[in-house]
Amino acid sequence: MSSLLLGGLVFVFLSAATSIGLLVRDRLPDHHLNAESKDAIRLATAVVGTLSALALGLLIASAKTTYDNAEVEMRTAAARVLLLDRVMAQYGPETDTARQLLRELIEKRLGRGWSAETTDEASGKALGEYQDIEAVQGDLRSLSPRDAVQRSLQARALDVSGMVAETHWLLVESGKEGLPWAFLAVLVCWLSLLFATFGLQAPANLTVLSILLVCTLSVAGAVFLISDMANPYVGLIRVWDAPLQSTIERLGKP
């Protein structure tokens, strides 16, 4: 589910809950909304409000951590690719084919996007990304070093290419984690209860309705931001591919 759709659904749920509270208010006997009843409602909803605030804080912290980790992974992967290219360049012209394969891998990544959903898709004659990495490693293993320096460079290149492959599989394994949906569903239920009590206690005048609308939009916006940051390679708030763009400009140079 897209982040915009999720935020829109939360806005609809909270608006519906507020409207239900306003409708029920006009149909309840007066003694159900006297001062003592309102005090009891406020005490009960204070507990739910505190739980909702804690849950929102935890979700925001989790989404921010996911986003920060993805940004670090992007920069680390770009640095390893560039390091691998430089090590192969030091080995000699025998690695030209492997260097070209590495460049094509990055071009494919930039074209497809940096996400678990696209990284291993075959497109026409194009292989999945993991097969491209393995092709680079195969070329490196087939080299015949002439001296100790080339043997050291071959070993280093294989080591770095292994780290590049590891980054790929970590992305694949963690790419579908996303938000804890059960946790989010419970949070929306709590928030709906809160907004229903707001409508139940608030007089139906333009000022109050405007404030409730702004609050509903704010909470829906917070859920949208959480969802968008929890999927850092897609959406409006995503990790940009500037490190890969910078890397590809340096690949293949002598």
C-alpha positions as CSV (number, residue, x, y, z in Angstrom):
1,M,0.0,0.0,0.0
2,S,1.4,3.4,-0.9
3,S,2.1,6.0,1.7
4,L,-0.3,8.5,0.3
5,L,-3.1,6.0,0.2
6,L,-2.4,5.0,3.8
7,G,-2.3,8.6,5.0
8,G,-5.6,9.2,3.1
9,L,-7.3,6.2,4.8
10,V,-6.2,7.3,8.2
11,F,-7.6,10.8,7.5
12,V,-10.9,9.1,6.4
13,F,-11.1,6.9,9.5
14,L,-10.4,9.8,11.9
15,S,-12.8,12.1,10.1
16,A,-15.5,9.4,10.3
17,A,-14.8,8.8,14.0
18,T,-15.1,12.6,14.7
19,S,-18.4,12.8,12.7
20,I,-19.8,9.8,14.6
21,G,-18.9,11.5,17.9
22,L,-20.7,14.7,16.7
23,L,-23.8,12.8,15.6
24,V,-24.0,10.8,18.8
25,R,-23.6,13.9,20.9
26,D,-26.9,15.3,19.7
27,R,-28.8,12.1,20.5
28,L,-27.5,11.4,24.0
29,P,-29.5,12.4,27.1
30,D,-28.1,15.4,28.8
31,H,-26.9,13.6,31.9
32,H,-24.6,11.5,29.7
33,L,-22.6,14.6,29.0
34,N,-22.7,16.5,32.2
35,A,-19.5,17.7,33.9
36,E,-18.9,14.4,35.8
37,S,-19.3,12.3,32.7
38,K,-17.0,14.6,30.7
39,D,-14.3,14.3,33.5
40,A,-14.5,10.5,33.4
41,I,-14.3,10.5,29.6
42,R,-11.2,12.8,29.7
43,L,-9.5,10.6,32.2
44,A,-10.2,7.5,30.2
45,T,-9.1,9.0,26.9
46,A,-5.9,10.5,28.6
47,V,-4.7,6.9,29.0
48,V,-5.4,6.1,25.3
49,G,-3.9,9.4,24.2
50,T,-0.7,8.6,26.1
51,L,-0.5,5.2,24.6
52,S,-1.1,6.6,21.1
53,A,1.7,9.2,21.6
54,L,4.1,6.5,22.7
55,A,3.2,4.3,19.7
56,L,3.6,7.2,17.3
57,G,6.9,8.0,18.8
58,L,8.1,4.4,18.5
59,L,7.0,4.2,14.8
60,I,8.7,7.5,14.0
61,A,11.9,6.4,15.6
62,S,11.7,3.0,13.8
63,A,11.0,4.6,10.4
64,K,13.9,7.2,10.9
65,T,16.3,4.4,11.8
66,T,15.3,2.4,8.7
67,Y,15.8,5.5,6.5
68,D,19.2,6.3,8.1
69,N,20.3,2.7,7.6
70,A,19.3,2.7,4.0
71,E,21.2,5.9,3.4
72,V,24.3,4.4,4.9
73,E,23.8,1.2,2.9
74,M,23.6,3.3,-0.3
75,R,26.8,5.2,0.4
76,T,28.6,2.0,1.5
77,A,27.6,0.1,-1.6
78,A,28.7,3.0,-3.8
79,A,32.1,3.2,-2.1
80,R,32.6,-0.6,-2.4
81,V,31.8,-0.6,-6.1
82,L,34.3,2.2,-6.7
83,L,36.9,0.5,-4.6
84,L,36.4,-2.7,-6.6
85,D,36.8,-0.9,-9.9
86,R,40.0,0.8,-8.7
87,V,41.5,-2.6,-7.5
88,M,40.7,-4.2,-10.8
89,A,42.3,-1.2,-12.6
90,Q,45.5,-1.7,-10.6
91,Y,45.5,-5.4,-11.6
92,G,45.8,-4.5,-15.3
93,P,44.0,-4.7,-18.7
94,E,43.0,-8.3,-18.0
95,T,40.1,-7.0,-15.9
96,D,38.6,-4.8,-18.5
97,T,35.7,-7.2,-19.1
98,A,35.0,-7.4,-15.4
99,R,35.1,-3.6,-15.1
100,Q,32.6,-3.3,-17.9
101,L,30.3,-5.8,-16.3
102,L,30.5,-3.8,-13.1
103,R,29.6,-0.6,-14.9
104,E,26.6,-2.2,-16.5
105,L,25.5,-3.5,-13.2
106,I,25.4,0.1,-11.8
107,E,23.7,1.4,-14.9
108,K,21.1,-1.3,-14.5
109,R,20.6,-0.4,-10.8
110,L,20.1,3.2,-11.7
111,G,17.6,2.4,-14.4
112,R,15.6,-0.1,-12.3
113,G,15.8,1.7,-9.0
114,W,17.3,0.7,-5.7
115,S,14.7,-1.7,-4.2
116,A,14.2,-5.3,-3.5
117,E,11.3,-5.6,-5.8
118,T,13.3,-4.6,-8.9
119,T,16.9,-5.6,-8.1
120,D,16.6,-9.3,-9.2
121,E,14.0,-8.9,-12.0
122,A,15.1,-10.2,-15.4
123,S,14.3,-7.8,-18.2
124,G,14.4,-9.3,-21.7
125,K,18.0,-10.5,-22.1
126,A,19.1,-8.7,-19.0
127,L,20.1,-10.8,-16.0
128,G,19.1,-10.3,-12.4
129,E,21.6,-8.2,-10.5
130,Y,22.9,-11.1,-8.4
131,Q,23.8,-12.9,-11.7
132,D,25.7,-9.8,-12.8
133,I,27.7,-9.7,-9.5
134,E,28.5,-13.4,-9.9
135,A,29.6,-12.8,-13.5
136,V,32.1,-10.2,-12.2
137,Q,33.3,-12.7,-9.6
138,G,33.7,-15.4,-12.2
139,D,35.9,-13.2,-14.3
140,L,38.0,-12.4,-11.3
141,R,38.5,-16.0,-10.4
142,S,39.5,-16.9,-14.0
143,L,42.4,-14.5,-13.9
144,S,45.9,-15.9,-13.9
145,P,48.1,-13.7,-11.7
146,R,51.7,-13.4,-12.9
147,D,53.3,-12.3,-9.6
148,A,52.6,-11.7,-5.9
149,V,51.2,-8.2,-6.5
150,Q,48.6,-9.4,-8.9
151,R,47.7,-12.3,-6.6
152,S,47.2,-9.8,-3.8
153,L,45.0,-7.6,-6.0
154,Q,43.0,-10.6,-7.2
155,A,42.3,-11.6,-3.6
156,R,41.4,-8.1,-2.6
157,A,39.1,-7.7,-5.6
158,L,37.3,-11.0,-4.7
159,D,37.0,-9.9,-1.1
160,V,35.4,-6.5,-2.1
161,S,33.1,-8.1,-4.7
162,G,31.9,-10.5,-2.0
163,M,31.0,-7.5,0.1
164,V,29.1,-6.0,-2.8
165,A,27.2,-9.3,-3.2
166,E,26.5,-9.3,0.5
167,T,25.0,-5.8,0.4
168,H,22.7,-7.0,-2.5
169,W,21.4,-10.0,-0.5
170,L,20.9,-7.9,2.7
171,L,18.8,-5.5,0.6
172,V,16.7,-8.4,-0.8
173,E,16.2,-10.0,2.7
174,S,15.3,-6.7,4.4
175,G,13.4,-5.0,1.6
176,K,9.9,-6.3,2.5
177,E,10.0,-5.5,6.2
178,G,8.2,-2.2,6.1
179,L,5.9,-1.2,8.9
180,P,4.5,-3.5,11.6
181,W,0.9,-3.5,10.2
182,A,-0.7,-5.0,13.3
183,F,0.9,-2.2,15.4
184,L,-0.3,0.4,13.0
185,A,-3.8,-1.0,12.9
186,V,-4.1,-0.8,16.7
187,L,-2.7,2.7,16.7
188,V,-5.4,3.8,14.2
189,C,-8.1,2.3,16.4
190,W,-6.8,4.2,19.4
191,L,-6.7,7.4,17.4
192,S,-10.2,6.8,16.1
193,L,-11.4,6.4,19.7
194,L,-9.7,9.6,20.7
195,F,-11.2,11.6,17.8
196,A,-14.7,10.1,18.5
197,T,-14.5,11.5,22.0
198,F,-13.4,14.8,20.7
199,G,-16.5,15.0,18.6
200,L,-18.6,13.7,21.5
201,Q,-17.5,16.6,23.8
202,A,-16.9,19.4,21.4
203,P,-19.6,22.0,20.4
204,A,-20.3,21.8,16.6
205,N,-19.2,25.3,15.7
206,L,-16.9,26.4,12.9
207,T,-13.8,27.0,15.0
208,V,-13.9,23.7,16.8
209,L,-14.6,21.8,13.5
210,S,-11.7,23.6,11.8
211,I,-9.3,22.7,14.7
212,L,-10.4,19.1,14.6
213,L,-9.9,19.0,10.8
214,V,-6.4,20.4,11.2
215,C,-5.6,17.8,13.9
216,T,-6.9,15.0,11.7
217,L,-4.7,16.2,8.8
218,S,-1.7,16.4,11.1
219,V,-2.1,12.9,12.4
220,A,-2.7,11.5,8.9
221,G,0.4,13.4,7.7
222,A,2.4,11.9,10.5
223,V,1.3,8.4,9.5
224,F,2.2,9.2,5.8
225,L,5.7,10.3,6.8
226,I,6.2,7.2,8.9
227,S,5.1,4.9,6.1
228,D,7.2,6.8,3.5
229,M,10.4,6.7,5.6
230,A,9.9,3.0,6.3
231,N,10.2,2.4,2.6
232,P,13.3,4.5,1.9
233,Y,13.9,3.5,-1.7
234,V,10.5,4.6,-3.1
235,G,8.0,7.4,-2.4
236,L,8.5,11.1,-1.8
237,I,10.9,10.8,1.1
238,R,13.5,8.4,-0.3
239,V,17.2,7.8,-0.4
240,W,18.6,9.5,-3.4
241,D,20.9,7.7,-5.8
242,A,23.5,10.6,-5.9
243,P,26.3,8.3,-4.6
244,L,25.7,5.9,-7.4
245,Q,25.6,8.7,-9.9
246,S,28.9,10.0,-8.6
247,T,30.3,6.4,-8.7
248,I,29.4,5.7,-12.3
249,E,31.2,8.9,-13.4
250,R,34.4,7.5,-11.9
251,L,34.1,3.9,-13.1
252,G,36.3,2.7,-15.9
253,K,38.9,5.4,-15.6
254,P,42.6,4.4,-15.9
